[in-house]
Amino acid sequence: MDIKKIQEKIRTQDFFPRFVMIVVGVFCLSINYNLFLLPNHLVIGGTSGLSIVCETLLGWDPNLFLYVTTAILLILSFLLLGVKKTGVSIIGSIMYPFFVTLTAPLAEFLKYYIEFDNIILLILAVSILYGIGNGLVYKAGFDTGGSDIIMKILNKYCHLPEGKSIFITQIIIILCGGFVFGINNLIYALIILMIYTNLVDKILIGISDSKLFFVYTKKWENVEDYILNELHTGVTILKTEGGYSKEKNNLLMCVVPNKDYYIFKETVLNIDPLAFIVIHDCYEVEGGMKRRNLPFI
């Protein structure tokens, strides 16, 4: 099995809908920048945050700053990361500063109609647009370069995990914003970061509409019968062995819709009050059918 060929096929399949997704995502990010971030000096990370800081401290044009840093970071990415890893950043990196320039007149027009006197509403608006924008870009399999490229470089050469790398990068930029614009803006930025991160997760993996149950019980046959004939859903039987007792038994795994969560859990505990149940959020279920002895649900 050639994994590289499979990955190449994944990158090229459904390119048009993915391209539309990144266009919408970058549009949300750029209008958010021009309409809310830049006028209110909200530094929430990335090169866009640095552009706001540099405009205030050095008088640099924010748009020009974005174009220059994009070019520098793409060159660094080519030199330090290679063509393949840079490929996912090229489209978004070029598109973002171009869209910032393109949406500036639109933001200028909209600001007379969209104005928030309440800071909470402003934070929510910024978080939603930022979360939707980044979520769509990531879901399409791309990124907008900037701090994402810095994160990849830190990951490769400093051996830092990607999560820690992006966290360090964003926090440094946000702290710079706090130093320049004050503690209030720093706190607003941190709140936006928390809200938008959760929103990106929801866009990427969806909202949990099911629960994944692992049920360990000595009355597994009764529970299996209930799942198949009353709940009318599939179940997988996993052979288990106790780590301490070495006792062999069966572990039942099944996916249950949220609406049946309570009744399923309580029914299992009524069948066997000593049952051991582990429950996880389940965001997506593909394939499977209700039938005995299937290797998967």
Phi and psi in degrees as a GROMACS rama.xvg file:
@    title "Ramachandran Plot"
@    xaxis  label "Phi"
@    yaxis  label "Psi"
@TYPE xy
-90.9157  99.4833  ASP-2
-63.694  -36.8186  ILE-3
-62.7637  -39.4795  LYS-4
-66.6337  -39.3315  LYS-5
-62.547  -44.9078  ILE-6
-65.5645  -36.8176  GLN-7
-65.9508  -38.6615  GLU-8
-64.0825  -40.319  LYS-9
-63.7847  -40.4065  ILE-10
-66.1044  -31.7299  ARG-11
-94.9315  -16.828  THR-12
-75.3834  147.272  GLN-13
51.7762  41.2816  ASP-14
-65.149  -39.9435  PHE-15
-63.0966  -51.5804  PHE-16
-61.9104  -32.567  PRO-17
-69.1774  -36.0962  ARG-18
-66.4673  -41.2539  PHE-19
-60.9575  -39.3706  VAL-20
-63.5132  -42.7243  MET-21
-71.1457  -32.9169  ILE-22
-62.5902  -46.9788  VAL-23
-63.8363  -41.8234  VAL-24
-63.0611  -46.6078  GLY-25
-66.8195  -34.8571  VAL-26
-61.4069  -44.8733  PHE-27
-60.2616  -42.2342  CYS-28
-66.3352  -42.1461  LEU-29
-72.3948  -40.2738  SER-30
-69.1457  -33.0532  ILE-31
-63.594  -41.9646  ASN-32
-63.1238  -50.1855  TYR-33
-73.5973  -33.1471  ASN-34
-87.7663  -35.6898  LEU-35
-121.652  -48.1565  PHE-36
-68.6917  -54.5101  LEU-37
-63.424  -48.6762  LEU-38
-64.9304  -29.6644  PRO-39
-101.344  5.81526  ASN-40
52.694  46.2568  HIS-41
-94.8694  111.802  LEU-42
-101.227  104.78  VAL-43
-114.889  24.1808  ILE-44
105.361  177.124  GLY-45
72.8526  176.506  GLY-46
-66.7792  -25.7867  THR-47
-65.4203  -37.6886  SER-48
-66.1638  -41.5737  GLY-49
-63.9784  -35.3618  LEU-50
-63.752  -35.5386  SER-51
-68.8789  -41.1926  ILE-52
-64.0971  -46.0252  VAL-53
-68.7767  -29.9041  CYS-54
-64.082  -42.6549  GLU-55
-73.8497  -43.7645  THR-56
-77.9189  -41.0851  LEU-57
-115.851  -7.08992  LEU-58
75.0492  18.3243  GLY-59
-74.884  144.373  TRP-60
-68.8646  123.929  ASP-61
-59.4982  -42.4241  PRO-62
-62.8381  -44.9555  ASN-63
-62.5161  -40.2266  LEU-64
-58.7415  -43.6169  PHE-65
-63.4356  -42.5401  LEU-66
-63.6406  -44.2713  TYR-67
-66.3466  -48.5325  VAL-68
-65.5041  -35.1883  THR-69
-61.274  -46.2283  THR-70
-62.4799  -45.0529  ALA-71
-62.8773  -45.874  ILE-72
-68.4595  -35.4762  LEU-73
-66.1727  -40.653  LEU-74
-63.3582  -45.1821  ILE-75
-60.1906  -39.8495  LEU-76
-63.3059  -43.6568  SER-77
-60.9843  -42.8959  PHE-78
-73.5092  -40.2549  LEU-79
-98.005  -26.8756  LEU-80
-110.629  -22.7801  LEU-81
96.9025  170.567  GLY-82
-67.3577  -44.6544  VAL-83
-63.7739  -45.6481  LYS-84
-72.0702  -25.03  LYS-85
-78.4564  -25.2304  THR-86
-55.0532  -40.0417  GLY-87
-71.6917  -14.8822  VAL-88
-99.2216  -17.5842  SER-89
-61.2823  -52.8187  ILE-90
-60.4773  -51.0829  ILE-91
-65.6087  -37.9286  GLY-92
-63.6172  -43.3721  SER-93
-73.2178  -39.1199  ILE-94
-68.8274  -37.2363  MET-95
-63.2636  -54.8076  TYR-96
-63.5307  -32.6324  PRO-97
-64.2715  -42.3274  PHE-98
-70.1551  -31.2518  PHE-99
-61.7613  -43.3506  VAL-100
-65.9918  -41.5154  THR-101
-67.2559  -37.4498  LEU-102
-90.4402  -4.28147  THR-103
-58.2213  -46.1974  ALA-104
-64.0339  -36.2108  PRO-105
-64.9306  -43.3051  LEU-106
-63.2516  -38.7504  ALA-107
-61.386  -37.9661  GLU-108
-72.0349  -42.8018  PHE-109
-72.717  -25.1966  LEU-110
-63.9232  -20.9105  LYS-111
-78.2302  -17.7867  TYR-112
-107.453  -23.6927  TYR-113
-117.343  97.5409  ILE-114
-138.985  126.941  GLU-115
-106.55  120.845  PHE-116
-82.0605  -24.3404  ASP-117
-96.1908  123.116  ASN-118
-64.0257  -29.6626  ILE-119
-64.3894  -42.5278  ILE-120
-64.2872  -38.1645  LEU-121
-63.0905  -45.4605  LEU-122
-61.2179  -43.0908  ILE-123
-63.7049  -43.4354  LEU-124
-62.3662  -45.4302  ALA-125
-62.5749  -46.1196  VAL-126
-61.6498  -44.138  SER-127
-65.3499  -47.8542  ILE-128
-64.2469  -42.6193  LEU-129
-66.1402  -41.4565  TYR-130
-67.4332  -45.2171  GLY-131
-63.1717  -45.0487  ILE-132
-59.8719  -54.3861  GLY-133
-65.8248  -37.7759  ASN-134
-60.5102  -43.8377  GLY-135
-67.3657  -40.3005  LEU-136
-62.4851  -47.4211  VAL-137
-67.5057  -38.0414  TYR-138
-64.4603  -30.6289  LYS-139
-77.7048  -6.90982  ALA-140
90.9916  18.0491  GLY-141
-122.43  -179.21  PHE-142
-145.837  172.763  ASP-143
-101.411  20.9797  THR-144
68.2765  -138.117  GLY-145
58.1714  -124.177  GLY-146
-65.7531  -21.4151  SER-147
-65.079  -38.225  ASP-148
-67.8976  -42.9902  ILE-149
-59.2408  -41.8117  ILE-150
-59.8951  -44.2435  MET-151
-65.568  -37.5101  LYS-152
-66.35  -44.7355  ILE-153
-61.8302  -39.3983  LEU-154
-62.965  -41.4043  ASN-155
-77.4732  -44.0503  LYS-156
-99.3456  -23.2023  TYR-157
-105.413  -1.77296  CYS-158
56.5867  36.0803  HIS-159
-92.9588  139.423  LEU-160
-57.5932  149.567  PRO-161
-57.9538  -40.7528  GLU-162
-61.3086  -44.0467  GLY-163
-69.4313  -36.6516  LYS-164
-63.0103  -48.1972  SER-165
-68.0193  -33.8302  ILE-166
-63.9715  -46.6558  PHE-167
-62.2723  -45.3964  ILE-168
-60.1598  -48.9347  THR-169
-65.4175  -42.1643  GLN-170
-64.5762  -40.4155  ILE-171
-61.0235  -43.9659  ILE-172
-67.1933  -41.8599  ILE-173
-64.5636  -39.1696  ILE-174
-64.7788  -37.1704  LEU-175
-60.6377  -42.4582  CYS-176
-62.7755  -40.5214  GLY-177
-64.6937  -37.9816  GLY-178
-65.03  -38.9983  PHE-179
-81.3368  -41.8849  VAL-180
-108.204  -3.19698  PHE-181
104.115  166.993  GLY-182
-65.8923  -33.8591  ILE-183
-59.862  -48.0034  ASN-184
-64.3395  -33.4597  ASN-185
-63.0401  -45.8659  LEU-186
-65.8594  -41.5926  ILE-187
-58.908  -42.5179  TYR-188
-63.2478  -41.337  ALA-189
-66.1515  -39.2086  LEU-190
-63.8636  -45.4141  ILE-191
-59.6796  -42.478  ILE-192
-60.1265  -42.8983  LEU-193
-66.6379  -44.2895  MET-194
-65.9737  -46.527  ILE-195
-67.1939  -34.9082  TYR-196
-61.0723  -43.8747  THR-197
-66.377  -36.7232  ASN-198
-67.3257  -40.0275  LEU-199
-60.4306  -42.6108  VAL-200
-59.1886  -42.6166  ASP-201
-64.7341  -38.1611  LYS-202
-70.1442  -38.0318  ILE-203
-73.4897  -47.821  LEU-204
-110.228  -5.62882  ILE-205
85.9663  176.879  GLY-206
-94.4146  132.76  ILE-207
-62.1073  118.425  SER-208
-111.735  2.83726  ASP-209
-144.871  167.274  SER-210
-122.984  138.471  LYS-211
-97.8123  118.51  LEU-212
-104.937  133.284  PHE-213
-113.191  121.255  PHE-214
-121.107  118.859  VAL-215
-106.516  117.113  TYR-216
-153.139  146.279  THR-217
-76.7643  -13.6736  LYS-218
-102.633  41.6733  LYS-219
-61.8267  -30.3787  TRP-220
-66.0875  -39.1972  GLU-221
-65.7061  -41.6119  ASN-222
-66.5019  -41.4101  VAL-223
-61.0421  -42.5336  GLU-224
-62.5778  -40.0419  ASP-225
-63.5462  -44.5394  TYR-226
-61.8608  -45.7345  ILE-227
-74.9573  -42.5228  LEU-228
-100.912  -19.7144  ASN-229
-108.3  -45.7209  GLU-230
-82.7189  -21.1341  LEU-231
56.0883  50.2962  HIS-232
-136.452  172.552  THR-233
-84.9754  163.985  GLY-234
-148.768  143.638  VAL-235
-114.265  134.814  THR-236
-103.208  120.305  ILE-237
-109.47  130.177  LEU-238
-75.0843  130.709  LYS-239
-129.898  163.031  THR-240
-142.841  127.205  GLU-241
-61.8599  134.773  GLY-242
-66.4268  -34.4733  GLY-243
-97.4174  -49.9006  TYR-244
-79.5782  -20.6218  SER-245
62.5884  15.7455  LYS-246
-76.0874  130.933  GLU-247
-89.4255  140.189  LYS-248
-159.176  -175.634  ASN-249
-112.154  140.628  ASN-250
-111.43  128.795  LEU-251
-96.2199  133.439  LEU-252
-122.805  127.885  MET-253
-152.788  155.574  CYS-254
-104.954  128.897  VAL-255
-124.713  131.747  VAL-256
-59.1319  150.064  PRO-257
-54.542  -36.1598  ASN-258
-64.7275  -22.6741  LYS-259
-101.042  4.94782  ASP-260
-56.2386  -53.6029  TYR-261
-65.0078  -48.6771  TYR-262
-64.5452  -36.2579  ILE-263
-66.2667  -49.5308  PHE-264
-60.2371  -45.493  LYS-265
-68.2626  -35.9454  GLU-266
-65.1174  -43.7593  THR-267
-61.2542  -43.1315  VAL-268
-69.6117  -25.9479  LEU-269
-75.8806  -35.2712  ASN-270
-66.2115  -44.1131  ILE-271
-142.37  100.145  ASP-272
-60.5142  -18.6281  PRO-273
-96.05  7.21736  LEU-274
-62.2803  143.739  ALA-275
-105.357  120.409  PHE-276
-122.632  131.358  ILE-277
-117.37  130.26  VAL-278
-124.156  132.449  ILE-279
-125.003  152.238  HIS-280
-66.9804  140.789  ASP-281
-124.76  115.137  CYS-282
-92.1339  -25.4255  TYR-283
-155.037  137.437  GLU-284
-127.871  126.318  VAL-285
-122.638  134.556  GLU-286
71.5773  -169.478  GLY-287
88.9566  164.385  GLY-288
-159.855  165.708  MET-289
-83.2394  105.665  LYS-290
-165.899  144.763  ARG-291
-73.5134  154.567  ARG-292
62.0322  21.9695  ASN-293
-81.7744  145.53  LEU-294
-72.0122  -14.2129  PRO-295
-144.573  160.996  PHE-296
